[in-house]
Amino acid sequence: MHLTSARRTLVVTAALGLALASAPAVAQPQAQASTNAPVKVSLTVKGPDGRLFKGKIKTKGHDVTTATGGTHRCDGTNGGANPSAVPTPTAALDDAARKRHFTWDGTWYASFDDFSVDTIKNVSGGGVAYWNIAVNGTSIPVGGCQFKLQAGDKVAFTWTAF
């Protein structure tokens, strides 16, 4: 009886080992490549009296600070728009302002998890206009901290009357 029990144990152990060895491997999470690599974009700012800025800017998503809105992330993860940080139009505007020494300001709206661009180079919309954001000639459907930019995109902030 002791010999039969030993054989069963051996057979069960061998069968279990074979089953585990032939089972498919469990997928391990792979490191995701950074999606927030800097990209170079063309940025144009057009006010009511013409062009205020035009240039190429290297940008990536980052925290943005404005006098009115404070400091908040502006990296494409805002509002759950992208699963990881990416370059955005408002981050590009912020980079241009810092690198080319001009000012901009925006109000932070927690309900939208985004800034509203209110003033660029001392030109504000006030109650009669707003700063429209377009990429490659099309107004963006989300906020400027939510839209993912690609290398070579043409970003435009245009003063637009109501």
C-alpha positions as CSV (number, residue, x, y, z in Angstrom):
1,M,0.0,0.0,0.0
2,H,2.9,2.3,0.8
3,L,4.3,1.6,-2.7
4,T,1.0,2.5,-4.4
5,S,0.7,5.8,-2.6
6,A,4.3,6.7,-3.6
7,R,3.5,5.9,-7.2
8,R,0.4,8.1,-7.2
9,T,2.4,10.9,-5.7
10,L,5.1,10.5,-8.3
11,V,2.5,10.4,-11.2
12,V,0.6,13.4,-9.9
13,T,3.8,15.4,-9.4
14,A,5.0,14.5,-12.9
15,A,1.6,15.4,-14.4
16,L,1.5,18.7,-12.5
17,G,5.1,19.6,-13.6
18,L,4.3,18.8,-17.2
19,A,1.1,20.9,-17.1
20,L,2.9,23.9,-15.6
21,A,5.8,23.5,-18.1
22,S,3.5,23.5,-21.1
23,A,1.1,26.3,-19.9
24,P,1.3,29.5,-21.8
25,A,3.5,32.2,-20.2
26,V,1.7,35.0,-18.5
27,A,2.3,38.2,-20.3
28,Q,4.5,40.6,-18.4
29,P,3.9,44.3,-18.7
30,Q,6.5,45.8,-21.1
31,A,8.0,49.2,-20.5
32,Q,6.2,51.7,-22.6
33,A,8.3,54.1,-24.7
34,S,8.0,57.7,-23.6
35,T,5.3,59.5,-25.5
36,N,6.4,62.8,-24.1
37,A,9.5,63.1,-26.3
38,P,10.1,66.7,-27.3
39,V,8.7,67.6,-30.8
40,K,9.4,70.6,-33.0
41,V,6.3,72.5,-34.1
42,S,5.6,75.8,-35.9
43,L,3.8,78.2,-33.7
44,T,1.9,81.3,-34.8
45,V,0.1,83.8,-32.7
46,K,-2.3,86.2,-34.6
47,G,-3.8,89.1,-32.8
48,P,-6.6,91.5,-34.0
49,D,-3.9,93.7,-35.7
50,G,-1.8,91.0,-37.2
51,R,0.9,88.5,-36.3
52,L,2.3,88.7,-32.8
53,F,4.7,85.7,-33.0
54,K,5.9,83.2,-35.5
55,G,8.6,80.6,-35.0
56,K,9.6,77.0,-34.5
57,I,9.4,75.7,-31.0
58,K,10.7,72.5,-29.4
59,T,8.2,71.4,-26.8
60,K,6.8,68.6,-24.6
61,G,4.1,68.4,-22.1
62,H,4.9,70.0,-18.7
63,D,3.6,71.9,-15.8
64,V,2.5,75.4,-16.7
65,T,2.3,78.4,-14.5
66,T,0.2,81.5,-15.2
67,A,-0.4,84.6,-13.0
68,T,-4.1,84.1,-13.0
69,G,-4.4,80.3,-13.1
70,G,-1.5,79.1,-11.0
71,T,0.6,76.0,-11.7
72,H,-1.1,72.9,-13.3
73,R,0.0,70.1,-15.5
74,C,-0.4,70.6,-19.2
75,D,0.8,67.3,-20.6
76,G,-2.1,65.7,-22.5
77,T,-3.2,63.6,-19.5
78,N,-5.6,66.4,-18.5
79,G,-9.2,65.3,-18.5
80,G,-8.0,61.7,-19.2
81,A,-7.4,62.7,-22.9
82,N,-4.2,60.6,-23.2
83,P,-3.0,57.7,-21.1
84,S,0.5,59.3,-20.7
85,A,2.2,62.6,-21.0
86,V,2.4,64.1,-24.5
87,P,3.3,67.5,-26.1
88,T,0.4,70.0,-26.2
89,P,-0.5,73.3,-27.8
90,T,-0.6,75.3,-24.6
91,A,2.7,73.8,-23.5
92,A,4.1,74.9,-26.8
93,L,2.8,78.5,-26.2
94,D,4.3,78.4,-22.7
95,D,7.7,77.3,-24.1
96,A,7.7,79.9,-26.8
97,A,6.8,82.6,-24.2
98,R,9.6,81.6,-21.9
99,K,12.2,81.2,-24.7
100,R,11.3,84.2,-26.7
101,H,10.5,86.5,-23.7
102,F,6.8,87.4,-24.1
103,T,3.9,87.0,-21.7
104,W,0.7,85.1,-21.8
105,D,-1.9,84.4,-19.1
106,G,-4.7,82.0,-18.7
107,T,-7.4,81.1,-16.2
108,W,-7.4,77.5,-14.8
109,Y,-10.8,75.7,-14.9
110,A,-10.8,72.7,-12.7
111,S,-14.0,71.4,-14.2
112,F,-12.3,71.2,-17.6
113,D,-8.9,70.3,-16.1
114,D,-7.4,72.9,-18.5
115,F,-6.4,76.5,-19.0
116,S,-8.4,79.1,-21.0
117,V,-5.8,81.3,-22.8
118,D,-6.9,84.8,-21.9
119,T,-4.0,87.1,-22.9
120,I,-1.0,86.8,-25.2
121,K,1.6,89.6,-25.5
122,N,-0.8,91.9,-23.6
123,V,-3.7,91.2,-26.1
124,S,-6.8,89.9,-24.4
125,G,-10.1,88.8,-25.7
126,G,-12.0,90.5,-23.0
127,G,-15.7,90.1,-23.4
128,V,-15.6,90.4,-27.2
129,A,-13.1,87.7,-28.3
130,Y,-11.2,84.6,-27.3
131,W,-8.0,82.9,-28.3
132,N,-8.8,80.0,-30.7
133,I,-6.4,77.1,-30.9
134,A,-5.9,75.3,-34.2
135,V,-3.5,72.6,-35.2
136,N,-2.8,72.1,-38.9
137,G,-5.6,74.6,-39.8
138,T,-8.4,72.9,-37.7
139,S,-9.7,74.1,-34.4
140,I,-8.9,71.5,-31.7
141,P,-11.9,69.7,-30.2
142,V,-10.5,69.6,-26.7
143,G,-8.5,72.0,-24.5
144,G,-4.9,73.1,-25.2
145,C,-3.5,70.9,-22.5
146,Q,-5.3,67.9,-23.8
147,F,-4.5,67.8,-27.5
148,K,-1.5,65.7,-28.6
149,L,0.9,67.4,-30.9
150,Q,3.1,65.5,-33.4
151,A,6.4,66.7,-34.8
152,G,5.9,69.2,-37.7
153,D,2.4,70.3,-36.6
154,K,1.4,73.9,-37.3
155,V,-0.1,75.4,-34.1
156,A,-2.0,78.7,-34.2
157,F,-3.4,80.8,-31.5
158,T,-5.8,83.3,-33.2
159,W,-7.6,86.2,-31.6
160,T,-11.2,85.5,-32.6
161,A,-14.1,87.9,-32.2
162,F,-17.5,86.5,-31.0
